[in-house]
Amino acid sequence: MRLNKFSKFIVALVVLANCLFAMAVLYIFFRIQAEPTTLIVSWFAFTTGELGALAGIKAKKISSEKIVNKDAD
């Protein structure tokens, strides 16, 4: 149950960080008229990787719980 609360917090944090990052990039683009392409690609690759890793951990935990419950029956 603890992983569920933690994963919801991490997902919310990543969404908030992506929104703040997008606003910062738009501000930079407005002021400098230059798009930091490499930074944008790297940032979203990082956050996507984090969410993918979290999903993998959760899926593995769910499958291991199913195996334990199946063995208990």
Sine and cosine of phi, psi and omega as CSV:
sin_phi,cos_phi,sin_psi,cos_psi,sin_omega,cos_omega
0.00,0.00,-0.52,0.85,-0.04,-1.00
-0.92,0.40,-0.59,0.81,0.02,-1.00
-0.89,0.46,-0.58,0.82,-0.01,-1.00
-0.88,0.47,-0.72,0.69,0.02,-1.00
-0.91,0.42,-0.68,0.73,-0.01,-1.00
-0.90,0.44,-0.69,0.73,-0.03,-1.00
-0.93,0.38,-0.61,0.79,0.06,-1.00
-0.90,0.44,-0.63,0.78,0.05,-1.00
-0.90,0.44,-0.70,0.72,-0.01,-1.00
-0.91,0.42,-0.68,0.73,0.02,-1.00
-0.88,0.47,-0.71,0.70,0.03,-1.00
-0.89,0.46,-0.64,0.76,0.02,-1.00
-0.90,0.43,-0.66,0.75,0.01,-1.00
-0.91,0.41,-0.66,0.75,0.02,-1.00
-0.90,0.45,-0.70,0.72,0.03,-1.00
-0.89,0.46,-0.70,0.71,0.01,-1.00
-0.89,0.46,-0.64,0.77,0.04,-1.00
-0.90,0.43,-0.64,0.77,0.04,-1.00
-0.90,0.43,-0.71,0.70,0.04,-1.00
-0.89,0.46,-0.65,0.76,0.03,-1.00
-0.89,0.45,-0.69,0.72,0.00,-1.00
-0.88,0.47,-0.67,0.75,0.04,-1.00
-0.90,0.44,-0.65,0.76,0.01,-1.00
-0.91,0.42,-0.66,0.75,0.01,-1.00
-0.91,0.41,-0.65,0.76,0.05,-1.00
-0.89,0.45,-0.64,0.77,0.05,-1.00
-0.90,0.44,-0.72,0.70,0.03,-1.00
-0.87,0.49,-0.69,0.73,0.01,-1.00
-0.89,0.45,-0.64,0.77,0.02,-1.00
-0.90,0.43,-0.67,0.74,-0.06,-1.00
-0.98,0.21,-0.67,0.74,-0.15,-0.99
-0.98,-0.22,-0.36,0.93,-0.07,-1.00
0.90,0.44,0.54,0.84,0.05,-1.00
-0.68,-0.73,0.69,-0.72,-0.03,-1.00
-0.99,-0.12,0.83,-0.55,0.04,-1.00
-0.99,0.17,0.97,0.25,-0.14,-0.99
-0.85,0.52,-0.74,0.67,-0.04,-1.00
-0.90,0.45,-0.65,0.76,0.03,-1.00
-0.90,0.44,-0.66,0.75,0.00,-1.00
-0.90,0.43,-0.74,0.68,0.00,-1.00
-0.88,0.47,-0.69,0.72,-0.01,-1.00
-0.91,0.42,-0.68,0.74,-0.01,-1.00
-0.88,0.48,-0.77,0.64,-0.05,-1.00
-0.95,0.32,-0.47,0.88,0.11,-0.99
-0.92,0.39,-0.66,0.76,0.03,-1.00
-0.89,0.45,-0.76,0.64,-0.05,-1.00
-0.93,0.38,-0.58,0.82,0.06,-1.00
-0.91,0.41,-0.65,0.76,0.05,-1.00
-0.89,0.46,-0.65,0.76,0.03,-1.00
-0.89,0.45,-0.70,0.71,0.02,-1.00
-0.92,0.39,-0.59,0.81,0.06,-1.00
-0.91,0.42,-0.66,0.75,0.04,-1.00
-0.91,0.42,-0.65,0.76,0.03,-1.00
-0.90,0.44,-0.66,0.75,0.04,-1.00
-0.90,0.43,-0.63,0.78,0.04,-1.00
-0.90,0.44,-0.66,0.75,0.03,-1.00
-0.89,0.45,-0.70,0.71,-0.02,-1.00
-0.91,0.41,-0.66,0.75,0.02,-1.00
-0.90,0.44,-0.65,0.76,0.02,-1.00
-0.91,0.41,-0.64,0.77,0.02,-1.00
-0.91,0.42,-0.67,0.75,0.01,-1.00
-0.90,0.43,-0.69,0.73,0.00,-1.00
-0.92,0.39,-0.59,0.81,0.03,-1.00
-0.94,0.34,-0.56,0.83,0.07,-1.00
-0.92,0.39,-0.60,0.80,0.04,-1.00
-0.90,0.43,-0.64,0.77,0.01,-1.00
-0.91,0.42,-0.68,0.73,0.01,-1.00
-0.90,0.43,-0.69,0.72,0.01,-1.00
-0.91,0.41,-0.58,0.81,0.01,-1.00
-0.92,0.39,-0.64,0.77,0.02,-1.00
-0.93,0.37,-0.49,0.87,-0.01,-1.00
-0.96,0.30,-0.43,0.91,-0.03,-1.00
-0.97,0.26,0.00,0.00,0.00,0.00
